[in-house]
Amino acid sequence: MKLYFHPMSGNSRRVLLVATHLDLPLERVLVDLTKGEQRLPAHLGRNPNGRVPVLDDDGFVLWESRAIMQYLCDKTPGQTLLPPSSDAQGRAEVNRWLSWCTAHMAPANALLVQENFVKGLTGRGAPDPVEVARGEALFHASAKVLDTHLADRTWVALDRVTLADYSLAAGFALAGPARFPIGDYVHLRAWLQRVEALDAWQRTTPQR
Ligand SMILES: N[C@@H](CCC(=O)N[C@@H](CS)C(=O)NCC(=O)O)C(=O)O
């Protein structure tokens, strides 16, 4: 299986975390976002959205990071990151947080990453204070929900590491350089430290 990715992309990291956790070998193919390679015809042929990650499993091409995470689990007998459909409630619990990540936490993270990190990296000028304020307001609204949820639990869904943890934590990989206002969220920070201590996190940390 090939993964078209970029090392600083949180959406790519999400897939790498799951593949590493499941011990699935992925051939990594760099799409250099800083050079605009995601908009070249070759990549648009793989993903008309012009984004990474994209998985190619022997000609089956799949985009959208959380769909790829679930596909990798469904291909792996005995895995524990996503309950089987026979455990409807367990699976729904994980899917709840995957959907929430897509709809709420990830857009807040992405806005701050764009303004406070990507703009500088790609020479597109200073952060726009209006957009940063919008990103911070979105961030606080969602971080508060996650922090409260994590006050009395170790992992986001169920009693073990699941796709919910990897999906959400990947969005925090650039929390420092993108200046996420994370300081007050003690439960969220403690959970992030637990994820960062996992072997899959250590083995997918990009080398700068
Ligand atoms: N919803 C998509 C989002 C993918 C996405 O936004 N990827 C970013 C990198 S983290 C990208 O390719 N950006 C390129 C661009 O916007 O030109 C997913 O979960 O895979």
The ligand as a MOL file (V3000), in Angstrom:
LIG
                    3D

  0  0  0     0  0            999 V3000
M  V30 BEGIN CTAB
M  V30 COUNTS 20 19 0 0 0
M  V30 BEGIN ATOM
M  V30 1 N -10.6070 16.2110 5.3250 0
M  V30 2 C -9.3270 15.8800 4.7360 0
M  V30 3 C -8.4310 17.1010 4.9130 0
M  V30 4 C -7.1080 16.9240 4.1610 0
M  V30 5 C -6.2730 18.1980 4.2180 0
M  V30 6 O -6.7770 19.3330 4.4100 0
M  V30 7 N -4.9470 18.0390 4.0550 0
M  V30 8 C -4.0770 19.1600 4.0180 0
M  V30 9 C -2.7550 18.8240 4.7120 0
M  V30 10 S -2.9750 18.5790 6.4520 0
M  V30 11 C -3.7180 19.4950 2.5690 0
M  V30 12 O -3.5100 18.6010 1.7800 0
M  V30 13 N -3.6420 20.7800 2.2300 0
M  V30 14 C -3.2390 21.1860 0.9400 0
M  V30 15 C -3.9190 22.4150 0.4730 0
M  V30 16 O -4.8540 22.8780 1.1420 0
M  V30 17 O -3.5260 22.9330 -0.5890 0
M  V30 18 C -8.7570 14.6290 5.4000 0
M  V30 19 O -9.1360 14.3590 6.5540 0
M  V30 20 O -7.9700 13.9100 4.7710 0
M  V30 END ATOM
M  V30 BEGIN BOND
M  V30 1 1 1 2
M  V30 2 1 2 3
M  V30 3 1 2 18
M  V30 4 1 3 4
M  V30 5 1 4 5
M  V30 6 2 5 6
M  V30 7 1 5 7
M  V30 8 1 7 8
M  V30 9 1 8 9
M  V30 10 1 8 11
M  V30 11 1 9 10
M  V30 12 2 11 12
M  V30 13 1 11 13
M  V30 14 1 13 14
M  V30 15 1 14 15
M  V30 16 2 15 16
M  V30 17 1 15 17
M  V30 18 2 18 19
M  V30 19 1 18 20
M  V30 END BOND
M  V30 END CTAB
M  END
